[in-house]
Amino acid sequence: MARGDLGIAVPPSWRRRSDPAHGVLMAARATTLPASGVRPELTLTCTPVDRDLESWRDDAMDELAERLDDFALEDDDTYDLDGHDVAYRRFAHRVGAADLLCDQWAWVVGGLGVTLTCSVAREDYGDYYDVFEAIAETVDLGPLAA
């Protein structure tokens, strides 16, 4: 899948990585540094998936719990977003001294799993959660459904 196949809108002031890793369609981070000292960032990934949305996400959360320090799942839900089922998860973990919160939306369309993960320091979450939700609402899965 080519990087340009999916649409997503990010705040114009955020800097996009010019050459993200394999499987990463887009990675961006805020250019403004909040008081916490941790820049908010997002990653949009795509990978082949051969199972249903819920089992794929449950396995992904198990993997994150093993890999991330102090992992804690704080919220999970599945709902319809623009005609596609989306699995939403909010989880916390630590990187060094930073307590991070991640909002994550995931879709399975046409055998491909798309995941949007937005991360921010817990103390800055109140300033960014609505920005993250607005970004998630712009993810255009149309090219995958075609």
Buried (B, 14 or more C-beta within 10 A) or exposed (E): BEEEBBEBEBBEEBEEEEEBEEEBBBBBBBEEEBEBEBBBBBBBBBEEBEEEBBEBBBEBBEEBEEEBEEBEEEEBEBEEBEEBBBBBBBBBBBEEEBBBBBBBBBBBBEEBBBBBBBBBBBBBBEBBBEBBEEBBEEBEBBBBEE
